[in-house]
Amino acid sequence: MTAIANLTGIAKRMGVARPIKRWIQANVETGFHSLSPDLLVAVVRALEEQTDFEGRAYYEFGVFRGYSLWFAEQISRGRTPKDFQFHGFDSFQGLPETRVDARFFGRGDLTAGYNRVRDNLTRFGADWSRIQLHKGFYSDPFFSELSSRVTFDPVSIAVIDVVVYESCVPVLNFLGPRLVPGSILVFDDFNDMGRSDLHGERRAFKEYTERTGLETEQIFELGFECVAFRVKTPPRLASPA
Ligand SMILES: C[S@@+](CC[C@H](N)C(=O)[O-])C[C@H]1O[C@@H](n2cnc3c(N)ncnc32)[C@H](O)[C@@H]1O
């Protein structure tokens, strides 16, 4: 689904003429909506499955235009404490270069700028006392610098919608020390790219669980790509990140 939704990226790789690419950007890739309707259902399901919100937080990696983050904050009102935090992480410059998934995606695909996302959230009534946007390309140094300035509570729910393998690896490294029994991980693109263990979020998660001993149980699968897990045993980590 994400691969299909990436129309500009596909057009770019097919060598489609610039006017057609512009037309796609202007007419198809606009508006305030999620790239993945299944993800919205997954967010509702995760909120129904989760009972632990106190002292924990919601994380979303891969904000794009902000719709899924906005949606989560809206529908969780009344279910979560008033000061419950929603952290949204994105480059706001699209995907990075990928070697592993280069057949499907490329640098700059799926871009939505920071100001546009802020405007979208503000326009549709997001509660900024509950939302924090973090701008930058994911990497271990990026997350470590951020962690020195921002308090990140243990994970209640984390939505990982980062598409490519290289993006998912540092995200899991960052989440690891914040995973507790009961944390829910929703991977929007888990079965993208042919359900291959050699690609994308699926490969990164497989390698991470093998490396750290993280134990999870699958709690649901939705549509073509989306899979959610509940943490049973947190990862074994040498030292906190
Ligand atoms: C599929 S879109 C997210 C869609 C969004 N959750 C929705 O439902 O509409 C993927 C997003 O992940 C971001 N992203 C992917 N890899 C990244 C990385 N390494 N660093 C920062 N942002 C990244 C892209 O900028 C893009 O906005």
The ligand as an ORCA input file, in Angstrom:
! r2SCAN-3c Opt
* xyz 0 1
  C       4.611      6.279      4.973
  S       5.014      7.903      5.494
  C       4.113      8.046      7.011
  C       2.626      8.086      6.787
  C       1.784      8.553      7.934
  N       1.985      7.788      9.159
  C       0.348      8.479      7.500
  O      -0.398      7.647      8.000
  O      -0.018      9.248      6.611
  C       6.669      7.705      6.036
  C       7.267      8.906      6.720
  O       8.443      8.451      7.376
  C       9.428      9.471      7.318
  N      10.745      8.812      7.435
  C      11.096      7.618      6.905
  N      12.371      7.340      7.183
  C      12.845      8.369      7.924
  C      14.100      8.640      8.538
  N      15.150      7.819      8.409
  N      14.230      9.768      9.263
  C      13.164     10.605      9.411
  N      11.949     10.417      8.839
  C      11.788      9.301      8.108
  C       9.205     10.142      5.965
  O       9.668     11.459      5.970
  C       7.678     10.053      5.815
  O       7.050     11.234      6.276
*
